[in-house]
Amino acid sequence: MASYRFSATPPKEAQAWFRAKGFKPAFDHREVWKEQHSHAFTVAKAMKMDVLTSIRESLDGALANGKTFAQWKKELQPELERLGWWGKQEMTDPVTGEIREVQLGSPRRLKTIYNTNLRTARAAGQWQRIQRSKRAMPYLVYELGPSEQHRREHVSWAGILLPADDPWWQTHYPPNGWGCKCRIRQVSKREYDRLKASGNYLTTAPKITTKEWTNGRTGEVLQVPKGIDPGWDHNPGMHQSKALADNEQRSQQAMDKALDVPVPKPEFKPQKTTKAAAQWAVEANLADVADYAGVKPEVANAWNESLWDHLQEFPALRDNQKFVGTGQGQFARYHQIQVERAVQRAVEKGLDEDLARTWAKRSVKKPKVSSRTYAHSWSQPDVAGVTVNKVWGKDPAFWKEQLQNDMSARFHPVGCNTIRSVVDHELAHQIDDLLKLRDDPEVQTLFKQARDAGMATEVSRYADTNIKEFIAECWAEACNNPSPRTYASRIAAVVRTRYRRQFGEGSE
């Protein structure tokens, strides 16, 4: 049986949220309620501070180092046994005065402690990141997690698509109960519009229905939203002190300034000229170098917008964006770098620099962009990035006409008749390189199934070229078809799951 595993690189916000908690010994979990958990660390029946401190410190280490439950339990259990907090023991209930046998440490209890604390910490950390980036990605979509079975209400909430500031998230931000693995995905306005147009998403908050529940510990009668375990109807990231969030933001800003880290602009901004678009791309930290000379602003803006949206969802792609713009500009820059290196090698061997430069310009071949190529993705270390062929980029109207013909002929997928879809396709190659999707058994199985079913009908004719183009075509359709078909949807799900597993929130 698979066990829940968290990312090996935990978000700093999750660690800060967890470490900012105080302590609150409690005999029963119902004594510490809802948002109190955002301020105080507690474990039911861990009444001694040495026990509570040991559990908390071990969880902090598990969160910081990405330890699995098995690793964490192996390290913690001997310490709890040494402290006498293991197995069943008689204890006096401080509320009722009753002496009864209770369960202290056990593998089952430790698993609950591990999952509850790490999931809520990561959820709270994600909420802080949402608040920082909501100008660029202002909407949230509720998604089911990797559990084999889900509650009926949680299934009905899958696909709810609301602004990040909607009050519904105050009570229904996951996790929504013991063992709940539901999650939130943050989306841009563009993706919101596409998802809304598909008709498969609910863009108004559903009415919250409640049921009466009596806290058997305190006697308090409460109204609890249906589908949420009592005490879980709160957003853990909302309730820790504002001072903590402000301090974290100030600390990060100071660190970025000290390290001279470029800070992305809060939202995508189309530019009136290609020169301005290139300048904005660098200022917004989309790439190290940008050069859109020779194409129309419409094309440059489509390139920037796609790259902007992808970097919001997949920040790890940024490392490979050395150059954005035209393929001709990219190859010219590559040629220039290679010439300079050849000159340096020749001079080191004793050749005159002028002669060395003349020789290098003749001997170092400059790559050429094929006239049939719309765009390409290149991972050459000096100039890696996605670029457009300016032969097509200089005439957007003609290009879009050709893209429409391609889509009608099933050469490219449904919805992929725009310039934006071309960029999305190329960025899918970057995602593939990052995550090694072409080697993923699930992706290989989907590729074979699509071929057996008829690739031209299920995806596109171009997708039949090889597995790399299959991935790119599926991703482009998932980004641009309001109602993505089977293989596009499944590849998109694999992309996001694999990225979260390697860089993000973790999964099964």
C-alpha positions as CSV (number, residue, x, y, z in Angstrom):
1,M,0.0,0.0,0.0
2,A,1.3,3.4,-0.9
3,S,2.0,5.9,1.9
4,Y,1.5,9.7,1.7
5,R,4.8,11.3,0.9
6,F,5.6,15.0,0.9
7,S,8.1,16.9,-1.3
8,A,11.7,16.7,-0.4
9,T,12.0,20.5,-0.8
10,P,9.4,22.0,1.5
11,P,8.1,25.5,1.0
12,K,9.6,27.9,3.4
13,E,6.2,29.3,4.3
14,A,5.0,26.0,5.6
15,Q,8.0,25.7,7.9
16,A,7.6,29.3,9.1
17,W,3.9,28.7,9.9
18,F,4.7,25.5,11.8
19,R,7.6,27.0,13.7
20,A,5.5,30.1,14.8
21,K,3.1,27.9,16.8
22,G,3.2,27.9,20.6
23,F,2.3,24.9,22.8
24,K,-1.0,23.8,24.2
25,P,-1.1,20.5,26.2
26,A,-4.6,18.9,25.9
27,F,-6.2,15.7,27.0
28,D,-8.7,15.6,24.1
29,H,-8.4,17.0,20.6
30,R,-11.8,18.7,21.0
31,E,-10.2,21.0,23.6
32,V,-8.2,22.8,20.9
33,W,-10.6,24.1,18.3
34,K,-10.4,25.2,14.7
35,E,-8.2,28.2,14.2
36,Q,-6.5,27.6,17.6
37,H,-4.5,25.0,15.8
38,S,-2.9,27.7,13.7
39,H,-1.4,29.2,16.9
40,A,-0.7,26.2,19.1
41,F,0.8,22.8,18.6
42,T,-1.1,20.1,20.5
43,V,-1.3,16.3,20.6
44,A,-4.1,14.7,22.5
45,K,-3.0,13.1,25.8
46,A,0.5,14.5,25.4
47,M,0.3,16.3,28.7
48,K,4.0,16.6,29.5
49,M,6.1,19.1,27.8
50,D,9.0,16.8,27.1
51,V,6.7,14.5,25.1
52,L,5.0,17.4,23.3
53,T,8.4,19.0,22.5
54,S,9.9,15.8,21.2
55,I,6.9,15.2,18.8
56,R,7.0,18.8,17.6
57,E,10.8,18.8,17.0
58,S,10.6,15.6,15.1
59,L,7.7,16.9,12.9
60,D,9.7,20.0,12.2
61,G,12.6,17.9,11.0
62,A,10.2,15.7,8.9
63,L,8.8,18.8,7.3
64,A,12.2,20.5,6.6
65,N,13.8,17.3,5.2
66,G,10.9,15.7,3.4
67,K,10.9,12.5,5.5
68,T,8.4,9.9,4.8
69,F,6.1,8.6,7.6
70,A,8.1,5.4,7.9
71,Q,11.4,7.4,8.3
72,W,9.8,9.7,10.9
73,K,8.1,6.9,12.9
74,K,11.4,4.9,13.0
75,E,13.2,7.9,14.5
76,L,10.5,9.1,16.9
77,Q,9.0,5.8,18.3
78,P,12.1,4.9,20.4
79,E,12.1,8.4,22.0
80,L,8.4,8.2,22.9
81,E,9.0,4.7,24.4
82,R,11.8,6.1,26.4
83,L,9.6,8.9,27.7
84,G,6.9,6.4,28.6
85,W,4.4,7.7,26.0
86,W,3.6,4.5,24.2
87,G,0.9,1.9,24.3
88,K,-2.2,2.0,26.6
89,Q,-2.0,3.5,30.0
90,E,-4.4,4.6,32.8
91,M,-4.8,8.4,33.0
92,T,-7.0,10.7,34.9
93,D,-9.2,12.9,32.7
94,P,-8.7,16.4,34.0
95,V,-12.2,17.5,33.0
96,T,-14.3,14.6,34.4
97,G,-11.8,13.3,37.0
98,E,-12.4,9.8,35.6
99,I,-9.5,7.3,35.6
100,R,-9.6,5.3,32.4
101,E,-7.3,3.4,30.1
102,V,-6.3,5.5,27.1
103,Q,-4.2,5.0,23.9
104,L,-1.0,7.0,23.9
105,G,1.6,6.4,21.2
106,S,0.9,3.8,18.5
107,P,1.6,3.4,14.8
108,R,-1.9,4.5,13.9
109,R,-1.8,7.6,16.1
110,L,1.6,8.6,14.8
111,K,0.3,8.4,11.2
112,T,-2.6,10.7,12.1
113,I,-0.3,13.1,13.8
114,Y,2.1,13.1,10.9
115,N,-0.5,13.5,8.1
116,T,-2.5,16.1,10.0
117,N,0.4,18.4,10.9
118,L,2.3,18.2,7.6
119,R,-0.8,18.6,5.4
120,T,-2.1,21.6,7.4
121,A,1.4,23.2,7.4
122,R,1.7,22.9,3.7
123,A,-1.9,24.1,3.2
124,A,-1.1,27.2,5.3
125,G,2.1,27.8,3.4
126,Q,0.3,27.6,0.1
127,W,-2.3,30.1,1.3
128,Q,0.5,32.6,2.0
129,R,1.9,32.1,-1.5
130,I,-1.6,32.6,-2.9
131,Q,-1.9,35.9,-1.2
132,R,1.4,37.1,-2.6
133,S,0.7,36.0,-6.2
134,K,-3.1,36.5,-6.5
135,R,-2.8,39.6,-8.6
136,A,-1.2,37.5,-11.3
137,M,-3.2,34.3,-10.6
138,P,-6.4,35.5,-8.9
139,Y,-8.5,32.3,-8.9
140,L,-8.5,29.0,-7.1
141,V,-9.9,25.7,-8.3
142,Y,-10.8,22.8,-5.9
143,E,-9.4,19.5,-6.9
144,L,-9.7,16.0,-5.5
145,G,-6.4,14.5,-4.2
146,P,-5.0,11.1,-4.7
147,S,-7.2,9.2,-2.3
148,E,-8.9,6.1,-3.7
149,Q,-12.2,7.1,-2.2
150,H,-13.7,10.5,-1.5
151,R,-16.6,11.8,0.4
152,R,-19.7,12.6,-1.7
153,E,-19.5,16.3,-0.8
154,H,-15.8,16.5,-1.7
155,V,-16.6,15.0,-5.1
156,S,-19.3,17.6,-5.6
157,W,-16.8,20.4,-4.8
158,A,-14.3,19.3,-7.4
159,G,-14.2,21.9,-10.1
160,I,-15.4,24.8,-8.0
161,L,-13.6,27.8,-9.5
162,L,-13.7,31.0,-7.4
163,P,-11.7,34.1,-6.7
164,A,-9.0,33.7,-4.1
165,D,-10.7,36.2,-1.9
166,D,-14.1,34.5,-2.0
167,P,-15.5,33.8,1.6
168,W,-16.1,30.2,0.6
169,W,-12.4,29.5,1.1
170,Q,-12.6,30.5,4.7
171,T,-14.4,27.3,5.6
172,H,-13.8,24.9,2.6
173,Y,-10.0,25.4,2.0
174,P,-8.6,21.8,2.2
175,P,-7.8,19.7,4.1
176,N,-11.4,19.4,5.1
177,G,-11.2,16.5,7.6
178,W,-9.1,13.6,8.9
179,G,-7.4,12.0,6.0
180,C,-8.6,14.5,3.5
181,K,-6.1,14.9,0.6
182,C,-8.1,17.4,-1.5
183,R,-6.1,20.3,-2.8
184,I,-6.2,23.8,-4.4
185,R,-4.7,24.9,-7.7
186,Q,-4.2,28.6,-8.4
187,V,-5.0,29.8,-11.9
188,S,-4.6,32.9,-14.0
189,K,-7.5,35.0,-15.5
190,R,-6.8,33.4,-18.9
191,E,-7.1,29.9,-17.6
192,Y,-10.2,30.9,-15.5
193,D,-11.9,32.1,-18.7
194,R,-11.0,28.9,-20.6
195,L,-12.2,26.7,-17.8
196,K,-15.4,28.7,-17.3
197,A,-16.1,28.5,-21.0
198,S,-15.9,24.7,-20.9
199,G,-19.0,24.5,-18.7
200,N,-17.4,21.9,-16.5
201,Y,-16.6,24.3,-13.6
202,L,-18.8,26.0,-11.0
203,T,-17.9,29.7,-10.8
204,T,-20.3,30.7,-8.0
205,A,-19.9,29.5,-4.5
206,P,-22.4,26.8,-3.5
207,K,-24.7,27.4,-0.6
208,I,-23.2,26.1,2.6
209,T,-25.5,23.7,4.4
210,T,-24.8,22.8,8.0
211,K,-25.6,20.1,10.5
212,E,-25.8,20.5,14.3
213,W,-23.0,18.9,16.2
214,T,-22.4,18.9,20.0
215,N,-18.8,19.1,21.3
216,G,-18.9,16.3,23.8
217,R,-15.9,17.7,25.5
218,T,-17.2,21.3,26.1
219,G,-21.0,20.8,25.7
220,E,-21.1,23.5,23.0
221,V,-23.6,23.0,20.3
222,L,-22.2,24.1,16.9
223,Q,-23.3,24.3,13.3
224,V,-20.8,22.4,11.2
225,P,-20.8,22.5,7.3
226,K,-21.8,19.2,5.8
227,G,-18.9,17.2,4.3
228,I,-16.3,18.8,6.7
229,D,-15.3,17.0,9.9
230,P,-16.1,19.0,13.1
231,G,-13.2,21.5,13.8
232,W,-11.9,21.4,10.2
233,D,-14.1,24.2,8.8
234,H,-11.4,26.8,8.8
235,N,-8.5,28.0,6.6
236,P,-5.2,27.3,8.6
237,G,-3.3,29.9,6.6
238,M,-5.7,32.7,7.5
239,H,-5.5,32.6,11.2
240,Q,-1.8,32.9,12.1
241,S,-0.8,36.4,13.1
242,K,-0.5,39.1,10.4
243,A,2.7,40.1,11.9
244,L,4.3,36.7,10.9
245,A,3.2,37.2,7.3
246,D,4.5,40.8,7.3
247,N,7.8,39.7,8.8
248,E,8.2,36.9,6.3
249,Q,7.5,39.3,3.4
250,R,10.0,41.8,4.7
251,S,12.6,39.1,5.3
252,Q,12.2,37.8,1.8
253,Q,12.4,41.3,0.2
254,A,15.6,42.0,2.2
255,M,17.0,38.7,1.1
256,D,16.1,39.2,-2.6
257,K,17.7,42.7,-2.5
258,A,20.8,41.4,-0.8
259,L,21.1,38.6,-3.4
260,D,20.0,40.9,-6.3
261,V,17.3,38.4,-7.2
262,P,15.0,39.7,-9.9
263,V,11.4,40.0,-8.6
264,P,8.7,39.3,-11.3
265,K,6.1,41.9,-12.0
266,P,2.7,41.2,-10.3
267,E,0.8,40.7,-13.6
268,F,1.3,40.2,-17.3
269,K,1.4,43.5,-19.3
270,P,1.2,43.5,-23.1
271,Q,3.5,46.0,-24.8
272,K,2.9,48.3,-27.8
273,T,6.3,47.6,-29.5
274,T,8.5,44.5,-29.9
275,K,11.4,46.4,-28.3
276,A,9.2,47.2,-25.3
277,A,8.1,43.5,-25.2
278,A,11.7,42.4,-25.1
279,Q,12.5,44.8,-22.4
280,W,9.5,43.8,-20.3
281,A,10.4,40.1,-20.7
282,V,13.8,40.7,-19.1
283,E,12.5,43.1,-16.4
284,A,9.7,40.6,-15.5
285,N,12.4,37.9,-15.1
286,L,11.0,35.7,-17.9
287,A,14.5,35.2,-19.5
288,D,18.0,36.4,-19.3
289,V,18.0,37.9,-22.8
290,A,15.1,38.8,-25.1
291,D,15.1,39.9,-28.8
292,Y,11.9,40.1,-30.8
293,A,13.3,42.1,-33.7
294,G,11.5,41.4,-36.9
295,V,8.1,40.2,-35.5
296,K,4.9,42.0,-34.7
297,P,4.0,43.1,-31.2
298,E,1.0,40.7,-31.2
299,V,3.5,37.8,-31.5
300,A,5.9,39.1,-28.9
301,N,3.0,39.6,-26.5
302,A,1.7,36.1,-27.1
303,W,5.1,34.7,-26.4
304,N,5.5,36.7,-23.2
305,E,2.1,35.9,-21.9
306,S,2.5,32.2,-22.3
307,L,5.9,32.2,-20.7
308,W,4.6,34.3,-17.9
309,D,1.7,32.0,-17.2
310,H,3.9,28.9,-17.3
311,L,6.4,30.4,-14.9
312,Q,3.7,31.2,-12.4
313,E,2.6,27.5,-12.4
314,F,6.1,25.9,-13.0
315,P,8.7,28.2,-11.6
316,A,11.5,25.6,-12.1
317,L,11.2,26.2,-15.9
318,R,12.9,29.6,-15.3
319,D,16.4,28.0,-15.1
320,N,16.3,27.1,-18.8
321,Q,15.1,30.4,-20.1
322,K,18.3,32.0,-21.3
323,F,16.9,33.6,-24.4
324,V,13.4,34.4,-25.6
325,G,12.5,36.0,-28.9
326,T,13.2,35.0,-32.5
327,G,14.9,31.8,-33.6
328,Q,17.1,33.9,-35.9
329,G,18.2,36.1,-32.9
330,Q,18.8,33.0,-30.8
331,F,21.0,31.4,-33.4
332,A,22.9,34.7,-34.0
333,R,23.6,34.9,-30.3
334,Y,24.7,31.3,-30.2
335,H,27.0,31.9,-33.2
336,Q,28.5,35.0,-31.5
337,I,29.3,33.0,-28.3
338,Q,30.8,30.2,-30.2
339,V,33.0,32.5,-32.3
340,E,34.3,34.3,-29.2
341,R,35.2,30.9,-27.6
342,A,37.0,29.8,-30.7
343,V,38.9,33.1,-30.8
344,Q,39.9,32.6,-27.1
345,R,41.1,29.1,-27.8
346,A,43.1,30.2,-30.8
347,V,44.7,33.1,-29.0
348,E,45.7,30.8,-26.1
349,K,47.6,28.7,-28.7
350,G,49.5,31.8,-29.9
351,L,47.5,32.9,-32.9
352,D,47.1,36.7,-33.5
353,E,43.7,37.8,-32.3
354,D,42.6,39.5,-35.6
355,L,43.6,36.4,-37.6
356,A,41.9,34.2,-35.0
357,R,38.7,36.2,-35.3
358,T,38.7,36.1,-39.1
359,W,39.3,32.3,-39.0
360,A,36.6,31.8,-36.4
361,K,33.9,33.7,-38.3
362,R,34.6,31.5,-41.3
363,S,34.9,28.1,-39.6
364,V,32.1,28.4,-37.0
365,K,28.9,27.5,-38.7
366,K,25.8,29.5,-37.9
367,P,22.6,27.4,-37.5
368,K,19.7,28.3,-39.8
369,V,16.0,28.4,-39.0
370,S,13.9,26.3,-41.4
371,S,11.3,28.3,-43.2
372,R,8.8,25.5,-42.4
373,T,9.3,25.8,-38.7
374,Y,6.9,27.9,-36.7
375,A,8.9,27.9,-33.5
376,H,11.3,25.8,-31.6
377,S,12.5,24.9,-28.1
378,W,16.2,24.6,-27.6
379,S,18.1,23.5,-24.5
380,Q,21.5,24.6,-25.6
381,P,23.0,25.8,-22.3
382,D,24.0,29.3,-23.5
383,V,20.8,30.3,-25.3
384,A,18.2,27.8,-24.1
385,G,14.6,28.9,-24.5
386,V,11.5,28.9,-26.8
387,T,11.7,31.1,-29.9
388,V,9.5,32.1,-32.9
389,N,10.5,32.0,-36.6
390,K,10.3,35.6,-37.6
391,V,9.3,34.5,-41.1
392,W,6.0,33.7,-39.6
393,G,6.0,36.2,-36.8
394,K,6.2,39.2,-39.1
395,D,2.8,38.4,-40.6
396,P,0.4,37.3,-37.8
397,A,-2.7,37.3,-39.9
398,F,-1.3,35.0,-42.5
399,W,0.2,32.8,-39.8
400,K,-3.2,32.4,-38.0
401,E,-4.8,31.5,-41.3
402,Q,-2.3,28.7,-41.8
403,L,-2.8,27.6,-38.2
404,Q,-6.5,27.4,-38.8
405,N,-5.9,25.2,-41.9
406,D,-3.6,23.0,-39.8
407,M,-6.2,22.5,-37.2
408,S,-9.0,21.8,-39.8
409,A,-6.7,19.2,-41.4
410,R,-6.1,17.6,-37.9
411,F,-2.4,18.3,-38.2
412,H,-2.7,20.2,-34.9
413,P,-5.2,19.6,-32.1
414,V,-8.6,21.2,-31.4
415,G,-8.2,24.7,-30.2
416,C,-4.6,25.1,-31.4
417,N,-5.2,27.6,-34.2
418,T,-3.7,30.6,-32.3
419,I,-0.2,31.9,-31.9
420,R,-0.5,31.3,-28.2
421,S,-1.0,27.6,-28.8
422,V,2.3,27.5,-30.6
423,V,4.2,28.8,-27.6
424,D,2.3,26.5,-25.3
425,H,3.4,23.6,-27.5
426,E,7.1,24.6,-27.3
427,L,7.0,25.1,-23.6
428,A,5.6,21.6,-23.3
429,H,9.0,20.4,-24.6
430,Q,10.6,22.4,-21.8
431,I,8.3,20.7,-19.3
432,D,9.1,17.4,-20.8
433,D,12.9,18.0,-20.5
434,L,12.4,19.2,-16.9
435,L,10.3,16.2,-15.7
436,K,11.6,13.5,-18.2
437,L,8.0,12.8,-19.1
438,R,8.9,10.9,-22.3
439,D,10.5,8.2,-20.0
440,D,7.4,8.1,-17.7
441,P,5.6,4.7,-18.0
442,E,2.2,6.3,-17.7
443,V,3.0,8.7,-20.5
444,Q,4.4,5.9,-22.7
445,T,1.2,3.9,-22.1
446,L,-1.0,6.8,-23.1
447,F,1.1,7.3,-26.2
448,K,0.6,3.7,-27.2
449,Q,-3.1,3.8,-26.5
450,A,-3.6,7.0,-28.5
451,R,-1.8,5.4,-31.5
452,D,-3.9,2.3,-31.2
453,A,-7.1,4.4,-31.0
454,G,-6.1,6.6,-34.0
455,M,-3.7,9.5,-33.1
456,A,-5.1,11.9,-35.8
457,T,-8.6,11.6,-34.3
458,E,-7.6,11.5,-30.7
459,V,-4.9,14.2,-30.7
460,S,-3.4,15.3,-34.0
461,R,-1.4,14.0,-37.0
462,Y,1.7,15.7,-35.7
463,A,1.4,14.0,-32.4
464,D,2.0,10.7,-34.1
465,T,5.6,11.9,-35.0
466,N,7.1,10.7,-31.7
467,I,6.3,10.7,-28.0
468,K,7.8,14.2,-27.5
469,E,5.4,15.7,-30.0
470,F,2.6,13.7,-28.5
471,I,3.3,15.3,-25.1
472,A,3.6,18.8,-26.6
473,E,0.4,18.5,-28.7
474,C,-1.6,17.2,-25.7
475,W,-0.4,20.0,-23.5
476,A,-1.2,22.6,-26.1
477,E,-4.7,21.3,-26.4
478,A,-5.1,21.2,-22.7
479,C,-4.1,24.9,-22.5
480,N,-6.3,26.0,-25.4
481,N,-9.3,23.8,-25.9
482,P,-12.1,24.8,-23.6
483,S,-13.1,21.1,-23.3
484,P,-9.8,19.2,-23.7
485,R,-10.3,15.6,-25.0
486,T,-9.2,12.5,-23.2
487,Y,-5.5,12.3,-23.9
488,A,-4.9,16.1,-23.5
489,S,-6.6,16.0,-20.1
490,R,-4.7,13.0,-19.0
491,I,-1.3,14.3,-20.0
492,A,-2.1,17.6,-18.3
493,A,-2.9,15.7,-15.1
494,V,0.3,13.8,-15.3
495,V,2.3,17.0,-15.9
496,R,0.9,18.7,-12.8
497,T,1.1,15.6,-10.6
498,R,4.8,15.0,-11.6
499,Y,5.7,18.6,-11.1
500,R,4.1,18.8,-7.6
501,R,5.8,15.5,-6.7
502,Q,9.2,16.9,-7.7
503,F,8.9,20.6,-6.9
504,G,5.7,21.4,-5.2
505,E,3.1,20.3,-2.7
506,G,3.7,16.5,-2.7
507,S,1.4,13.6,-3.5
508,E,0.9,9.9,-3.1
